[in-house]
């Protein structure tokens, strides 16, 4: 198998595509329709947004590489068939790729921050790079710390779109279209609401998935004296906490649907593609006792998360039906 194919596996290309899709779907199918409904346009150019997404993907890819680099010994126990570093790709090559991707990701992010006129936004890339480094080197196997860091990184993916777009919209539109703003009475808190909502969804789902992965990897983690949640508090507690976050997601999406988008299409979508699969995943999580069973629950979590992201495609289609509702 070629080095290129193994490198693609190392950086989890399928996850990177989902990261990019998340940002694009949020911007063009959530934020863009909301902005245009007020008679305005997005501020960041298509090219600059592509570069922002590329920066995110590069930093995430670097995070996957450094994670596998420091996990080599444990991965030889937990998943020997998936070990790539030292087997197909040399350690120094992996570390070099990590440095190059992080450097490119940071400077691309720095350029986008300059292009939109807000240097402070570059600290987002710095925060992500440092968080993923310290996660791999210090916190991954500490009680809850690693889970929280990765969940925060997942939440940052949709949050970045709002952090770059919303402040600029408010600034530019208040300067250029102050009279139009009074006419439309347009509230940019709606954009912030959806951005933060997706971020919370990503945080809860990722946190639950990380706990599930800890349960799947308990054998190797115990061999290296890790203090993950299932090791420290037991499997029953770990299953209960993961399931609790699934319940939070179910309650959250149903509440949002009933208050914000009380249409039958949205209700049907979230029941079929989010709520019922989550209920099944709770059952699957408690039923699991072997690594392959926990991995099945983890994969189902990913599928549900993807359907949550894909709801954005429906959102733009039904938006016009609710524009005159005060609660929306």
N, C-alpha and C positions, 0 to 999 in steps of 0.2 A: 504494500500500500504506500502511495507516495507521501512525501512530507507535506505537500499542500493539503491533501485530503485529511491527514491527521491533524494538521493545524486548524483546519475548518472545524473538526470535531472538538479540538481543544478550546476554541473560543465560543463554542455552543452557538453556531450560526443560526439555528432555529430560534433560540432565545433572543438573539440580536435583531432578527427580523420582527419579532413580536414587539420588542422595545421601540423600533422605528415605527411600526404600524400603530402602536399606542399613541405616539406623539402626533402622527399625521392624522389619525382618525379624530383625535380630540380637537386638533386645530381646525380641520377642514369640515368636520361634520357636527361639531358642538359649538366651538367659539365662532367660526365664520358665519354660520346661520344666525346666531344671536346678534353678532355685530351688524350684519346686513339687514336684520329685521329692524334695527334702529336707523337705517339709512346711511350707515358708515362702511368703512373698509378696514381690513387688517392693516397693521402698521409695518410689521416686519416683512421684508421682501421674500419671495419664494426661495431665492438662492440662500439668503441668510438663514431661513428656517431649515433648509436642507443641511447647511453647515452645522447648525445647532444640533440637529438630530444625529449627524455624523459624529460630532464631538461626544454625544451621549453614548453612542454605540461603541466608539473606540475605547472610552474609559471603562465601559462594561466589559468589553472583550479583554482588556488588560486585567480587570478584576478576576475574570474566570481563569486566566493564565496563572496569576500569582496565587490564587487559591489552590489550584492543582499542584503548583510548585511546592508549597509548604505542606500539602496534604499527602504527599507521595507515600510515606510509610503507612499511614492509616488506610489509604485507598488500596494498597496492596492486600489488605485484609478484607475491606468492605466490598470493593469492586475491582478485583485484579484484572478482569477482562476489559475494563475501560481505562486502565492506566496508559497514558500516552507519553508523558515526560519521562525521560531516561530509558524508554522502551523504543519509541519512534522519533522523538525529538529530544535533543540534548538539553541539559539543564541551562547551560549558558545561552543557548538559542532562545529558550523560553523566557529567561530573564531579560534578554535583549529585546525581545518582542514586546514584553511588558513595558519596558522603559520607553520604547519608540511609540507605542500606541498611546500611552499616557501623555507623553510629550506632545504628540500631534493633537490629541483630544483637548489638552489644556490650551494650546496656542490657537486652535480653531475657535474654541469657546471664548478666548480672549479677544479674537478678532470680532466675533459676533457682538460681544459686549461693547466693543468700541463702535461698531457699526450702528448699534441702537442708542449709543450715547450714554451708556451706564456701565462704567468700569466695575462697579460693585458686583454685577452679575457674574463676573469671572470667578468670584469666590465660591460659586456653586460647584464648578469643576474641581477646584482645590479641595473643597469639602468632600466631594465624592471620591476623589483619588485617595485622600488620606484615610477616609472611612474604610474603603475596600482593602487598603494595605494593612491597617491595624486590625481589621476583622480577620484577615488571613494569618497575621503574625501573633496576635495577642488574644483576641476575644472570641474566636469561633467556637471554642470548646468550653467557654465559661458559661455559667448558668444564665440563660436568657439574653446575655449581652450580644452574642453573635446573631441570635434570632432577630433582635430589635434592630440591629444595624442593617441587616439585609432587607428587612421590612421597610425601613426608612429609605433605603436606596430604591426599592420598588415604588414607593410613594412619590419619590422625587421625579420619576420619569414623567408622569402626567403633570405634576406640579410645576416643572420647569416651563412648560408651555405657557401656563398662566403667568408665571413670574416674569417672563420675557415680554408677553403681549399686553396684559391688562394695564400695568402702570403706564406704558407708552400710549395706549389707547386713551386713558384718562387724561394724560398730559396734553397730547396732541389735539384731542377733540375739544378739550376745554379752551385751548388757545384758538383753534381754527373754527370750531363749530359751536361756540357757546350759545348762540341763539337757537341752533338746531337742537341742541341738548334740551333747552327749555321746551321746545315744541314737542319733541318725542318723549320727554320725561324718561329718558332711557337710563336704566340702572345697571351699571357694570358689575354690581354684586351678583347678578345672575350668572355671569361668566365665572366669577370666583367660586360661586356655589358648586357649579358642575365640575370645575377643576379640582377643588378640594374634595368633592364627593368621590371622584375617580381615584384620587390619592388615598383616601381612607379605605376604599374598596381594595386597592392594591396592597395597602399595609396589612389589613386583616387577613386577606387571602394568603399573602406571602408569609406572614407570621405563622399561620396554621400549617402551611406547607413545610416550613423550616422545622417545626416541631415534628412533623410526620417523618421528614428525612432523618432527623436525629434518632427517631425510633427505629428506622430501617438500618441505621449505621451503628447501632448500639454495641455490636460485638467489637468492632475495631476501635470505637471510642473508649470502651472500657479497658481495652488492652493498653491504651496510652494514657489512662488515668484522666480522661476528660470529665468535666462536670456538667454535661448537658442536662437538660430538664428530665428526660426519662431515666438517666443514671442517678441524679440527685434526689428526685422526688418519686420516681417509680413510673412504670408504664401506664398505670391507671390514671394517675394525675396528668400525665402528658396527653393521653387520649382525651381526657375531660377538658383540658385547656384548649386543645386544638378544636374540639367540637364546640366549645363556648364561642370561639371566634366565628365559626360557621353560623351559629345561631345569631350572632350580632349582624352578620352580613344579611341573613334572611330577613331579620326584623328591619334592618336599615333600608334595603331595597324595596320592601313592601311599603314601608312608611313613606318613602320618597314617591313611590308610584301613586299611592292613594292621595297624597297632599299636592304633589307637583304635576304629575302626568296621569290623571285618572282615566286613561283611555283603555279600551279592551285589548288593543294590539300590544301595548306595553305590558299590561298585566299578563297576557298570555305568554309573552316572550320571557319575562322574568320567572314566571312559574315553571315553564317547561325547561328553560335553559340554565336557570340559576338555582331557584329554590328547591325543586324536586331533586336535581343532582346533588345539591348540598346535603339534603336529608339523607340521601343514599350514601353519601361520603361519610357522614357521621356514623351510620350503621357499619360501613366498611372499615372505618378507623377502629371502632371498638371490637370488631370481629377479627381484625388482623393480629397475627402473632409471629409471622415470618417476614423476612426482608422483602420478598417479592410481593406480598400482600400490602405492605406499607407503601411500596413503590407504586402499586396500582392506585392507591388512594392519593398519592402525590400527583400522579399523572392526571387523575380525574380533576384534582384541584386546578391544574394548569388549564385543562379544557374549559372548566367553568370560568376561570379568569379571562380566557380568550373570548368566550361568549359575552362576558360583561363588557369587554372592550368593543366588540362588534355591535353592541346596541347602538353605538354612535351612528351607524348607518341608518337605523330606523328613526333616530331622533330628528334628523334634518327633514325627514319626510312628513313627520307629524307635527312639526313645530308650528306651522301656520294655523293649525286648528286651535291653538291655545294662546296666541299672541294677545288676545284681548282679555285674558283672565288675569285678574289682579294678583292671584296667588302665584302665577307663573313668573 
